Amino acid sequence: DLPRDAKLLATGSQYAHEIFSWGRAALAFQCHMEITPYLLENWFVGAAGAVYDGRVDLPALREQSALHADIMKGQTEIFLNEWLDLLKADAL
């Protein structure tokens, strides 16, 4: 459940409360906004059992990562910088 007075910002198929804010200075994430190609590769190596069992298509994951990870990293920087700018404006 969300805290009282929280504002839901994003939802997903696995988690109803992916991202929410609580007041102006608190953000909560169920997802990983900090993702980079390096972190993804570490996750892929950590999931070696699932790869070996055939539950995960590692070449497809690497292909998708190459296409989207840098874009996501840039979008995360924009998102967080805009949020921090809002906090700075509130402090003035």
WOKABEL-V459146 format. One record per pair of residues at least 12 apart in sequence whose C-alpha atoms are under 10 Angstrom apart, sorted by sequence separation. I is the first residue (numbers start at 1). J is the second residue. D is the distance in Angstrom with one decimal. If there is no record, write none. Layout:
[[I;J;D] [I;J;D]]
This chain:
[[7;19;8.8] [8;20;4.4] [9;21;7.0] [17;29;8.2] [18;30;4.7] [19;31;7.5] [44;56;9.2] [7;20;5.5] [8;21;6.6] [17;30;7.1] [18;31;6.1] [45;58;9.4] [2;16;9.7] [6;20;6.6] [7;21;5.2] [8;22;8.9] [16;30;9.4] [17;31;9.6] [18;32;9.7] [19;33;10.0] [44;58;7.2] [1;16;9.0] [2;17;7.4] [6;21;5.7] [7;22;6.3] [15;30;7.6] [1;17;7.9] [5;21;9.0] [6;22;4.5] [7;23;8.2] [15;31;9.1] [3;20;9.4] [5;22;6.7] [6;23;7.0] [41;58;9.9] [44;61;8.2] [2;20;8.0] [3;21;9.4] [4;22;8.3] [5;23;7.7] [9;27;9.4] [12;30;9.6] [44;62;8.5] [2;21;9.5] [3;22;7.5] [9;28;9.6] [10;29;9.1] [11;30;9.4] [12;31;9.4] [2;22;9.1] [6;26;9.5] [7;27;9.6] [8;28;9.7] [9;29;9.7] [10;30;9.6] [11;31;9.9] [41;61;9.3] [6;27;9.5] [10;31;9.8] [40;61;9.0] [41;62;7.8] [6;28;9.9] [40;62;8.5] [41;65;8.8] [37;62;9.0] [40;65;7.4] [38;65;9.9] [37;65;6.5] [36;65;8.8] [37;66;7.4] [40;69;8.4] [39;69;9.8] [37;68;9.0] [38;69;9.4] [36;68;9.7] [37;69;5.7] [36;69;5.9] [37;70;7.1] [35;69;7.1] [36;70;6.8] [35;70;8.8] [36;71;9.5] [37;72;9.8] [36;72;8.0] [37;73;8.8] [35;72;7.4] [36;73;6.1] [34;72;8.7] [35;73;6.3] [36;74;9.7] [33;72;8.0] [34;73;6.9] [33;73;7.7] [35;76;8.5] [33;75;9.0] [34;76;7.0] [33;76;6.0] [34;77;8.7] [32;76;9.7] [33;77;9.0] [33;79;9.4] [33;80;9.2] [27;83;9.5] [25;83;8.8] [24;83;9.1] [25;84;8.9] [25;86;9.1] [24;86;8.3] [25;87;6.7] [24;87;7.2] [25;90;9.6] [24;90;8.6]]
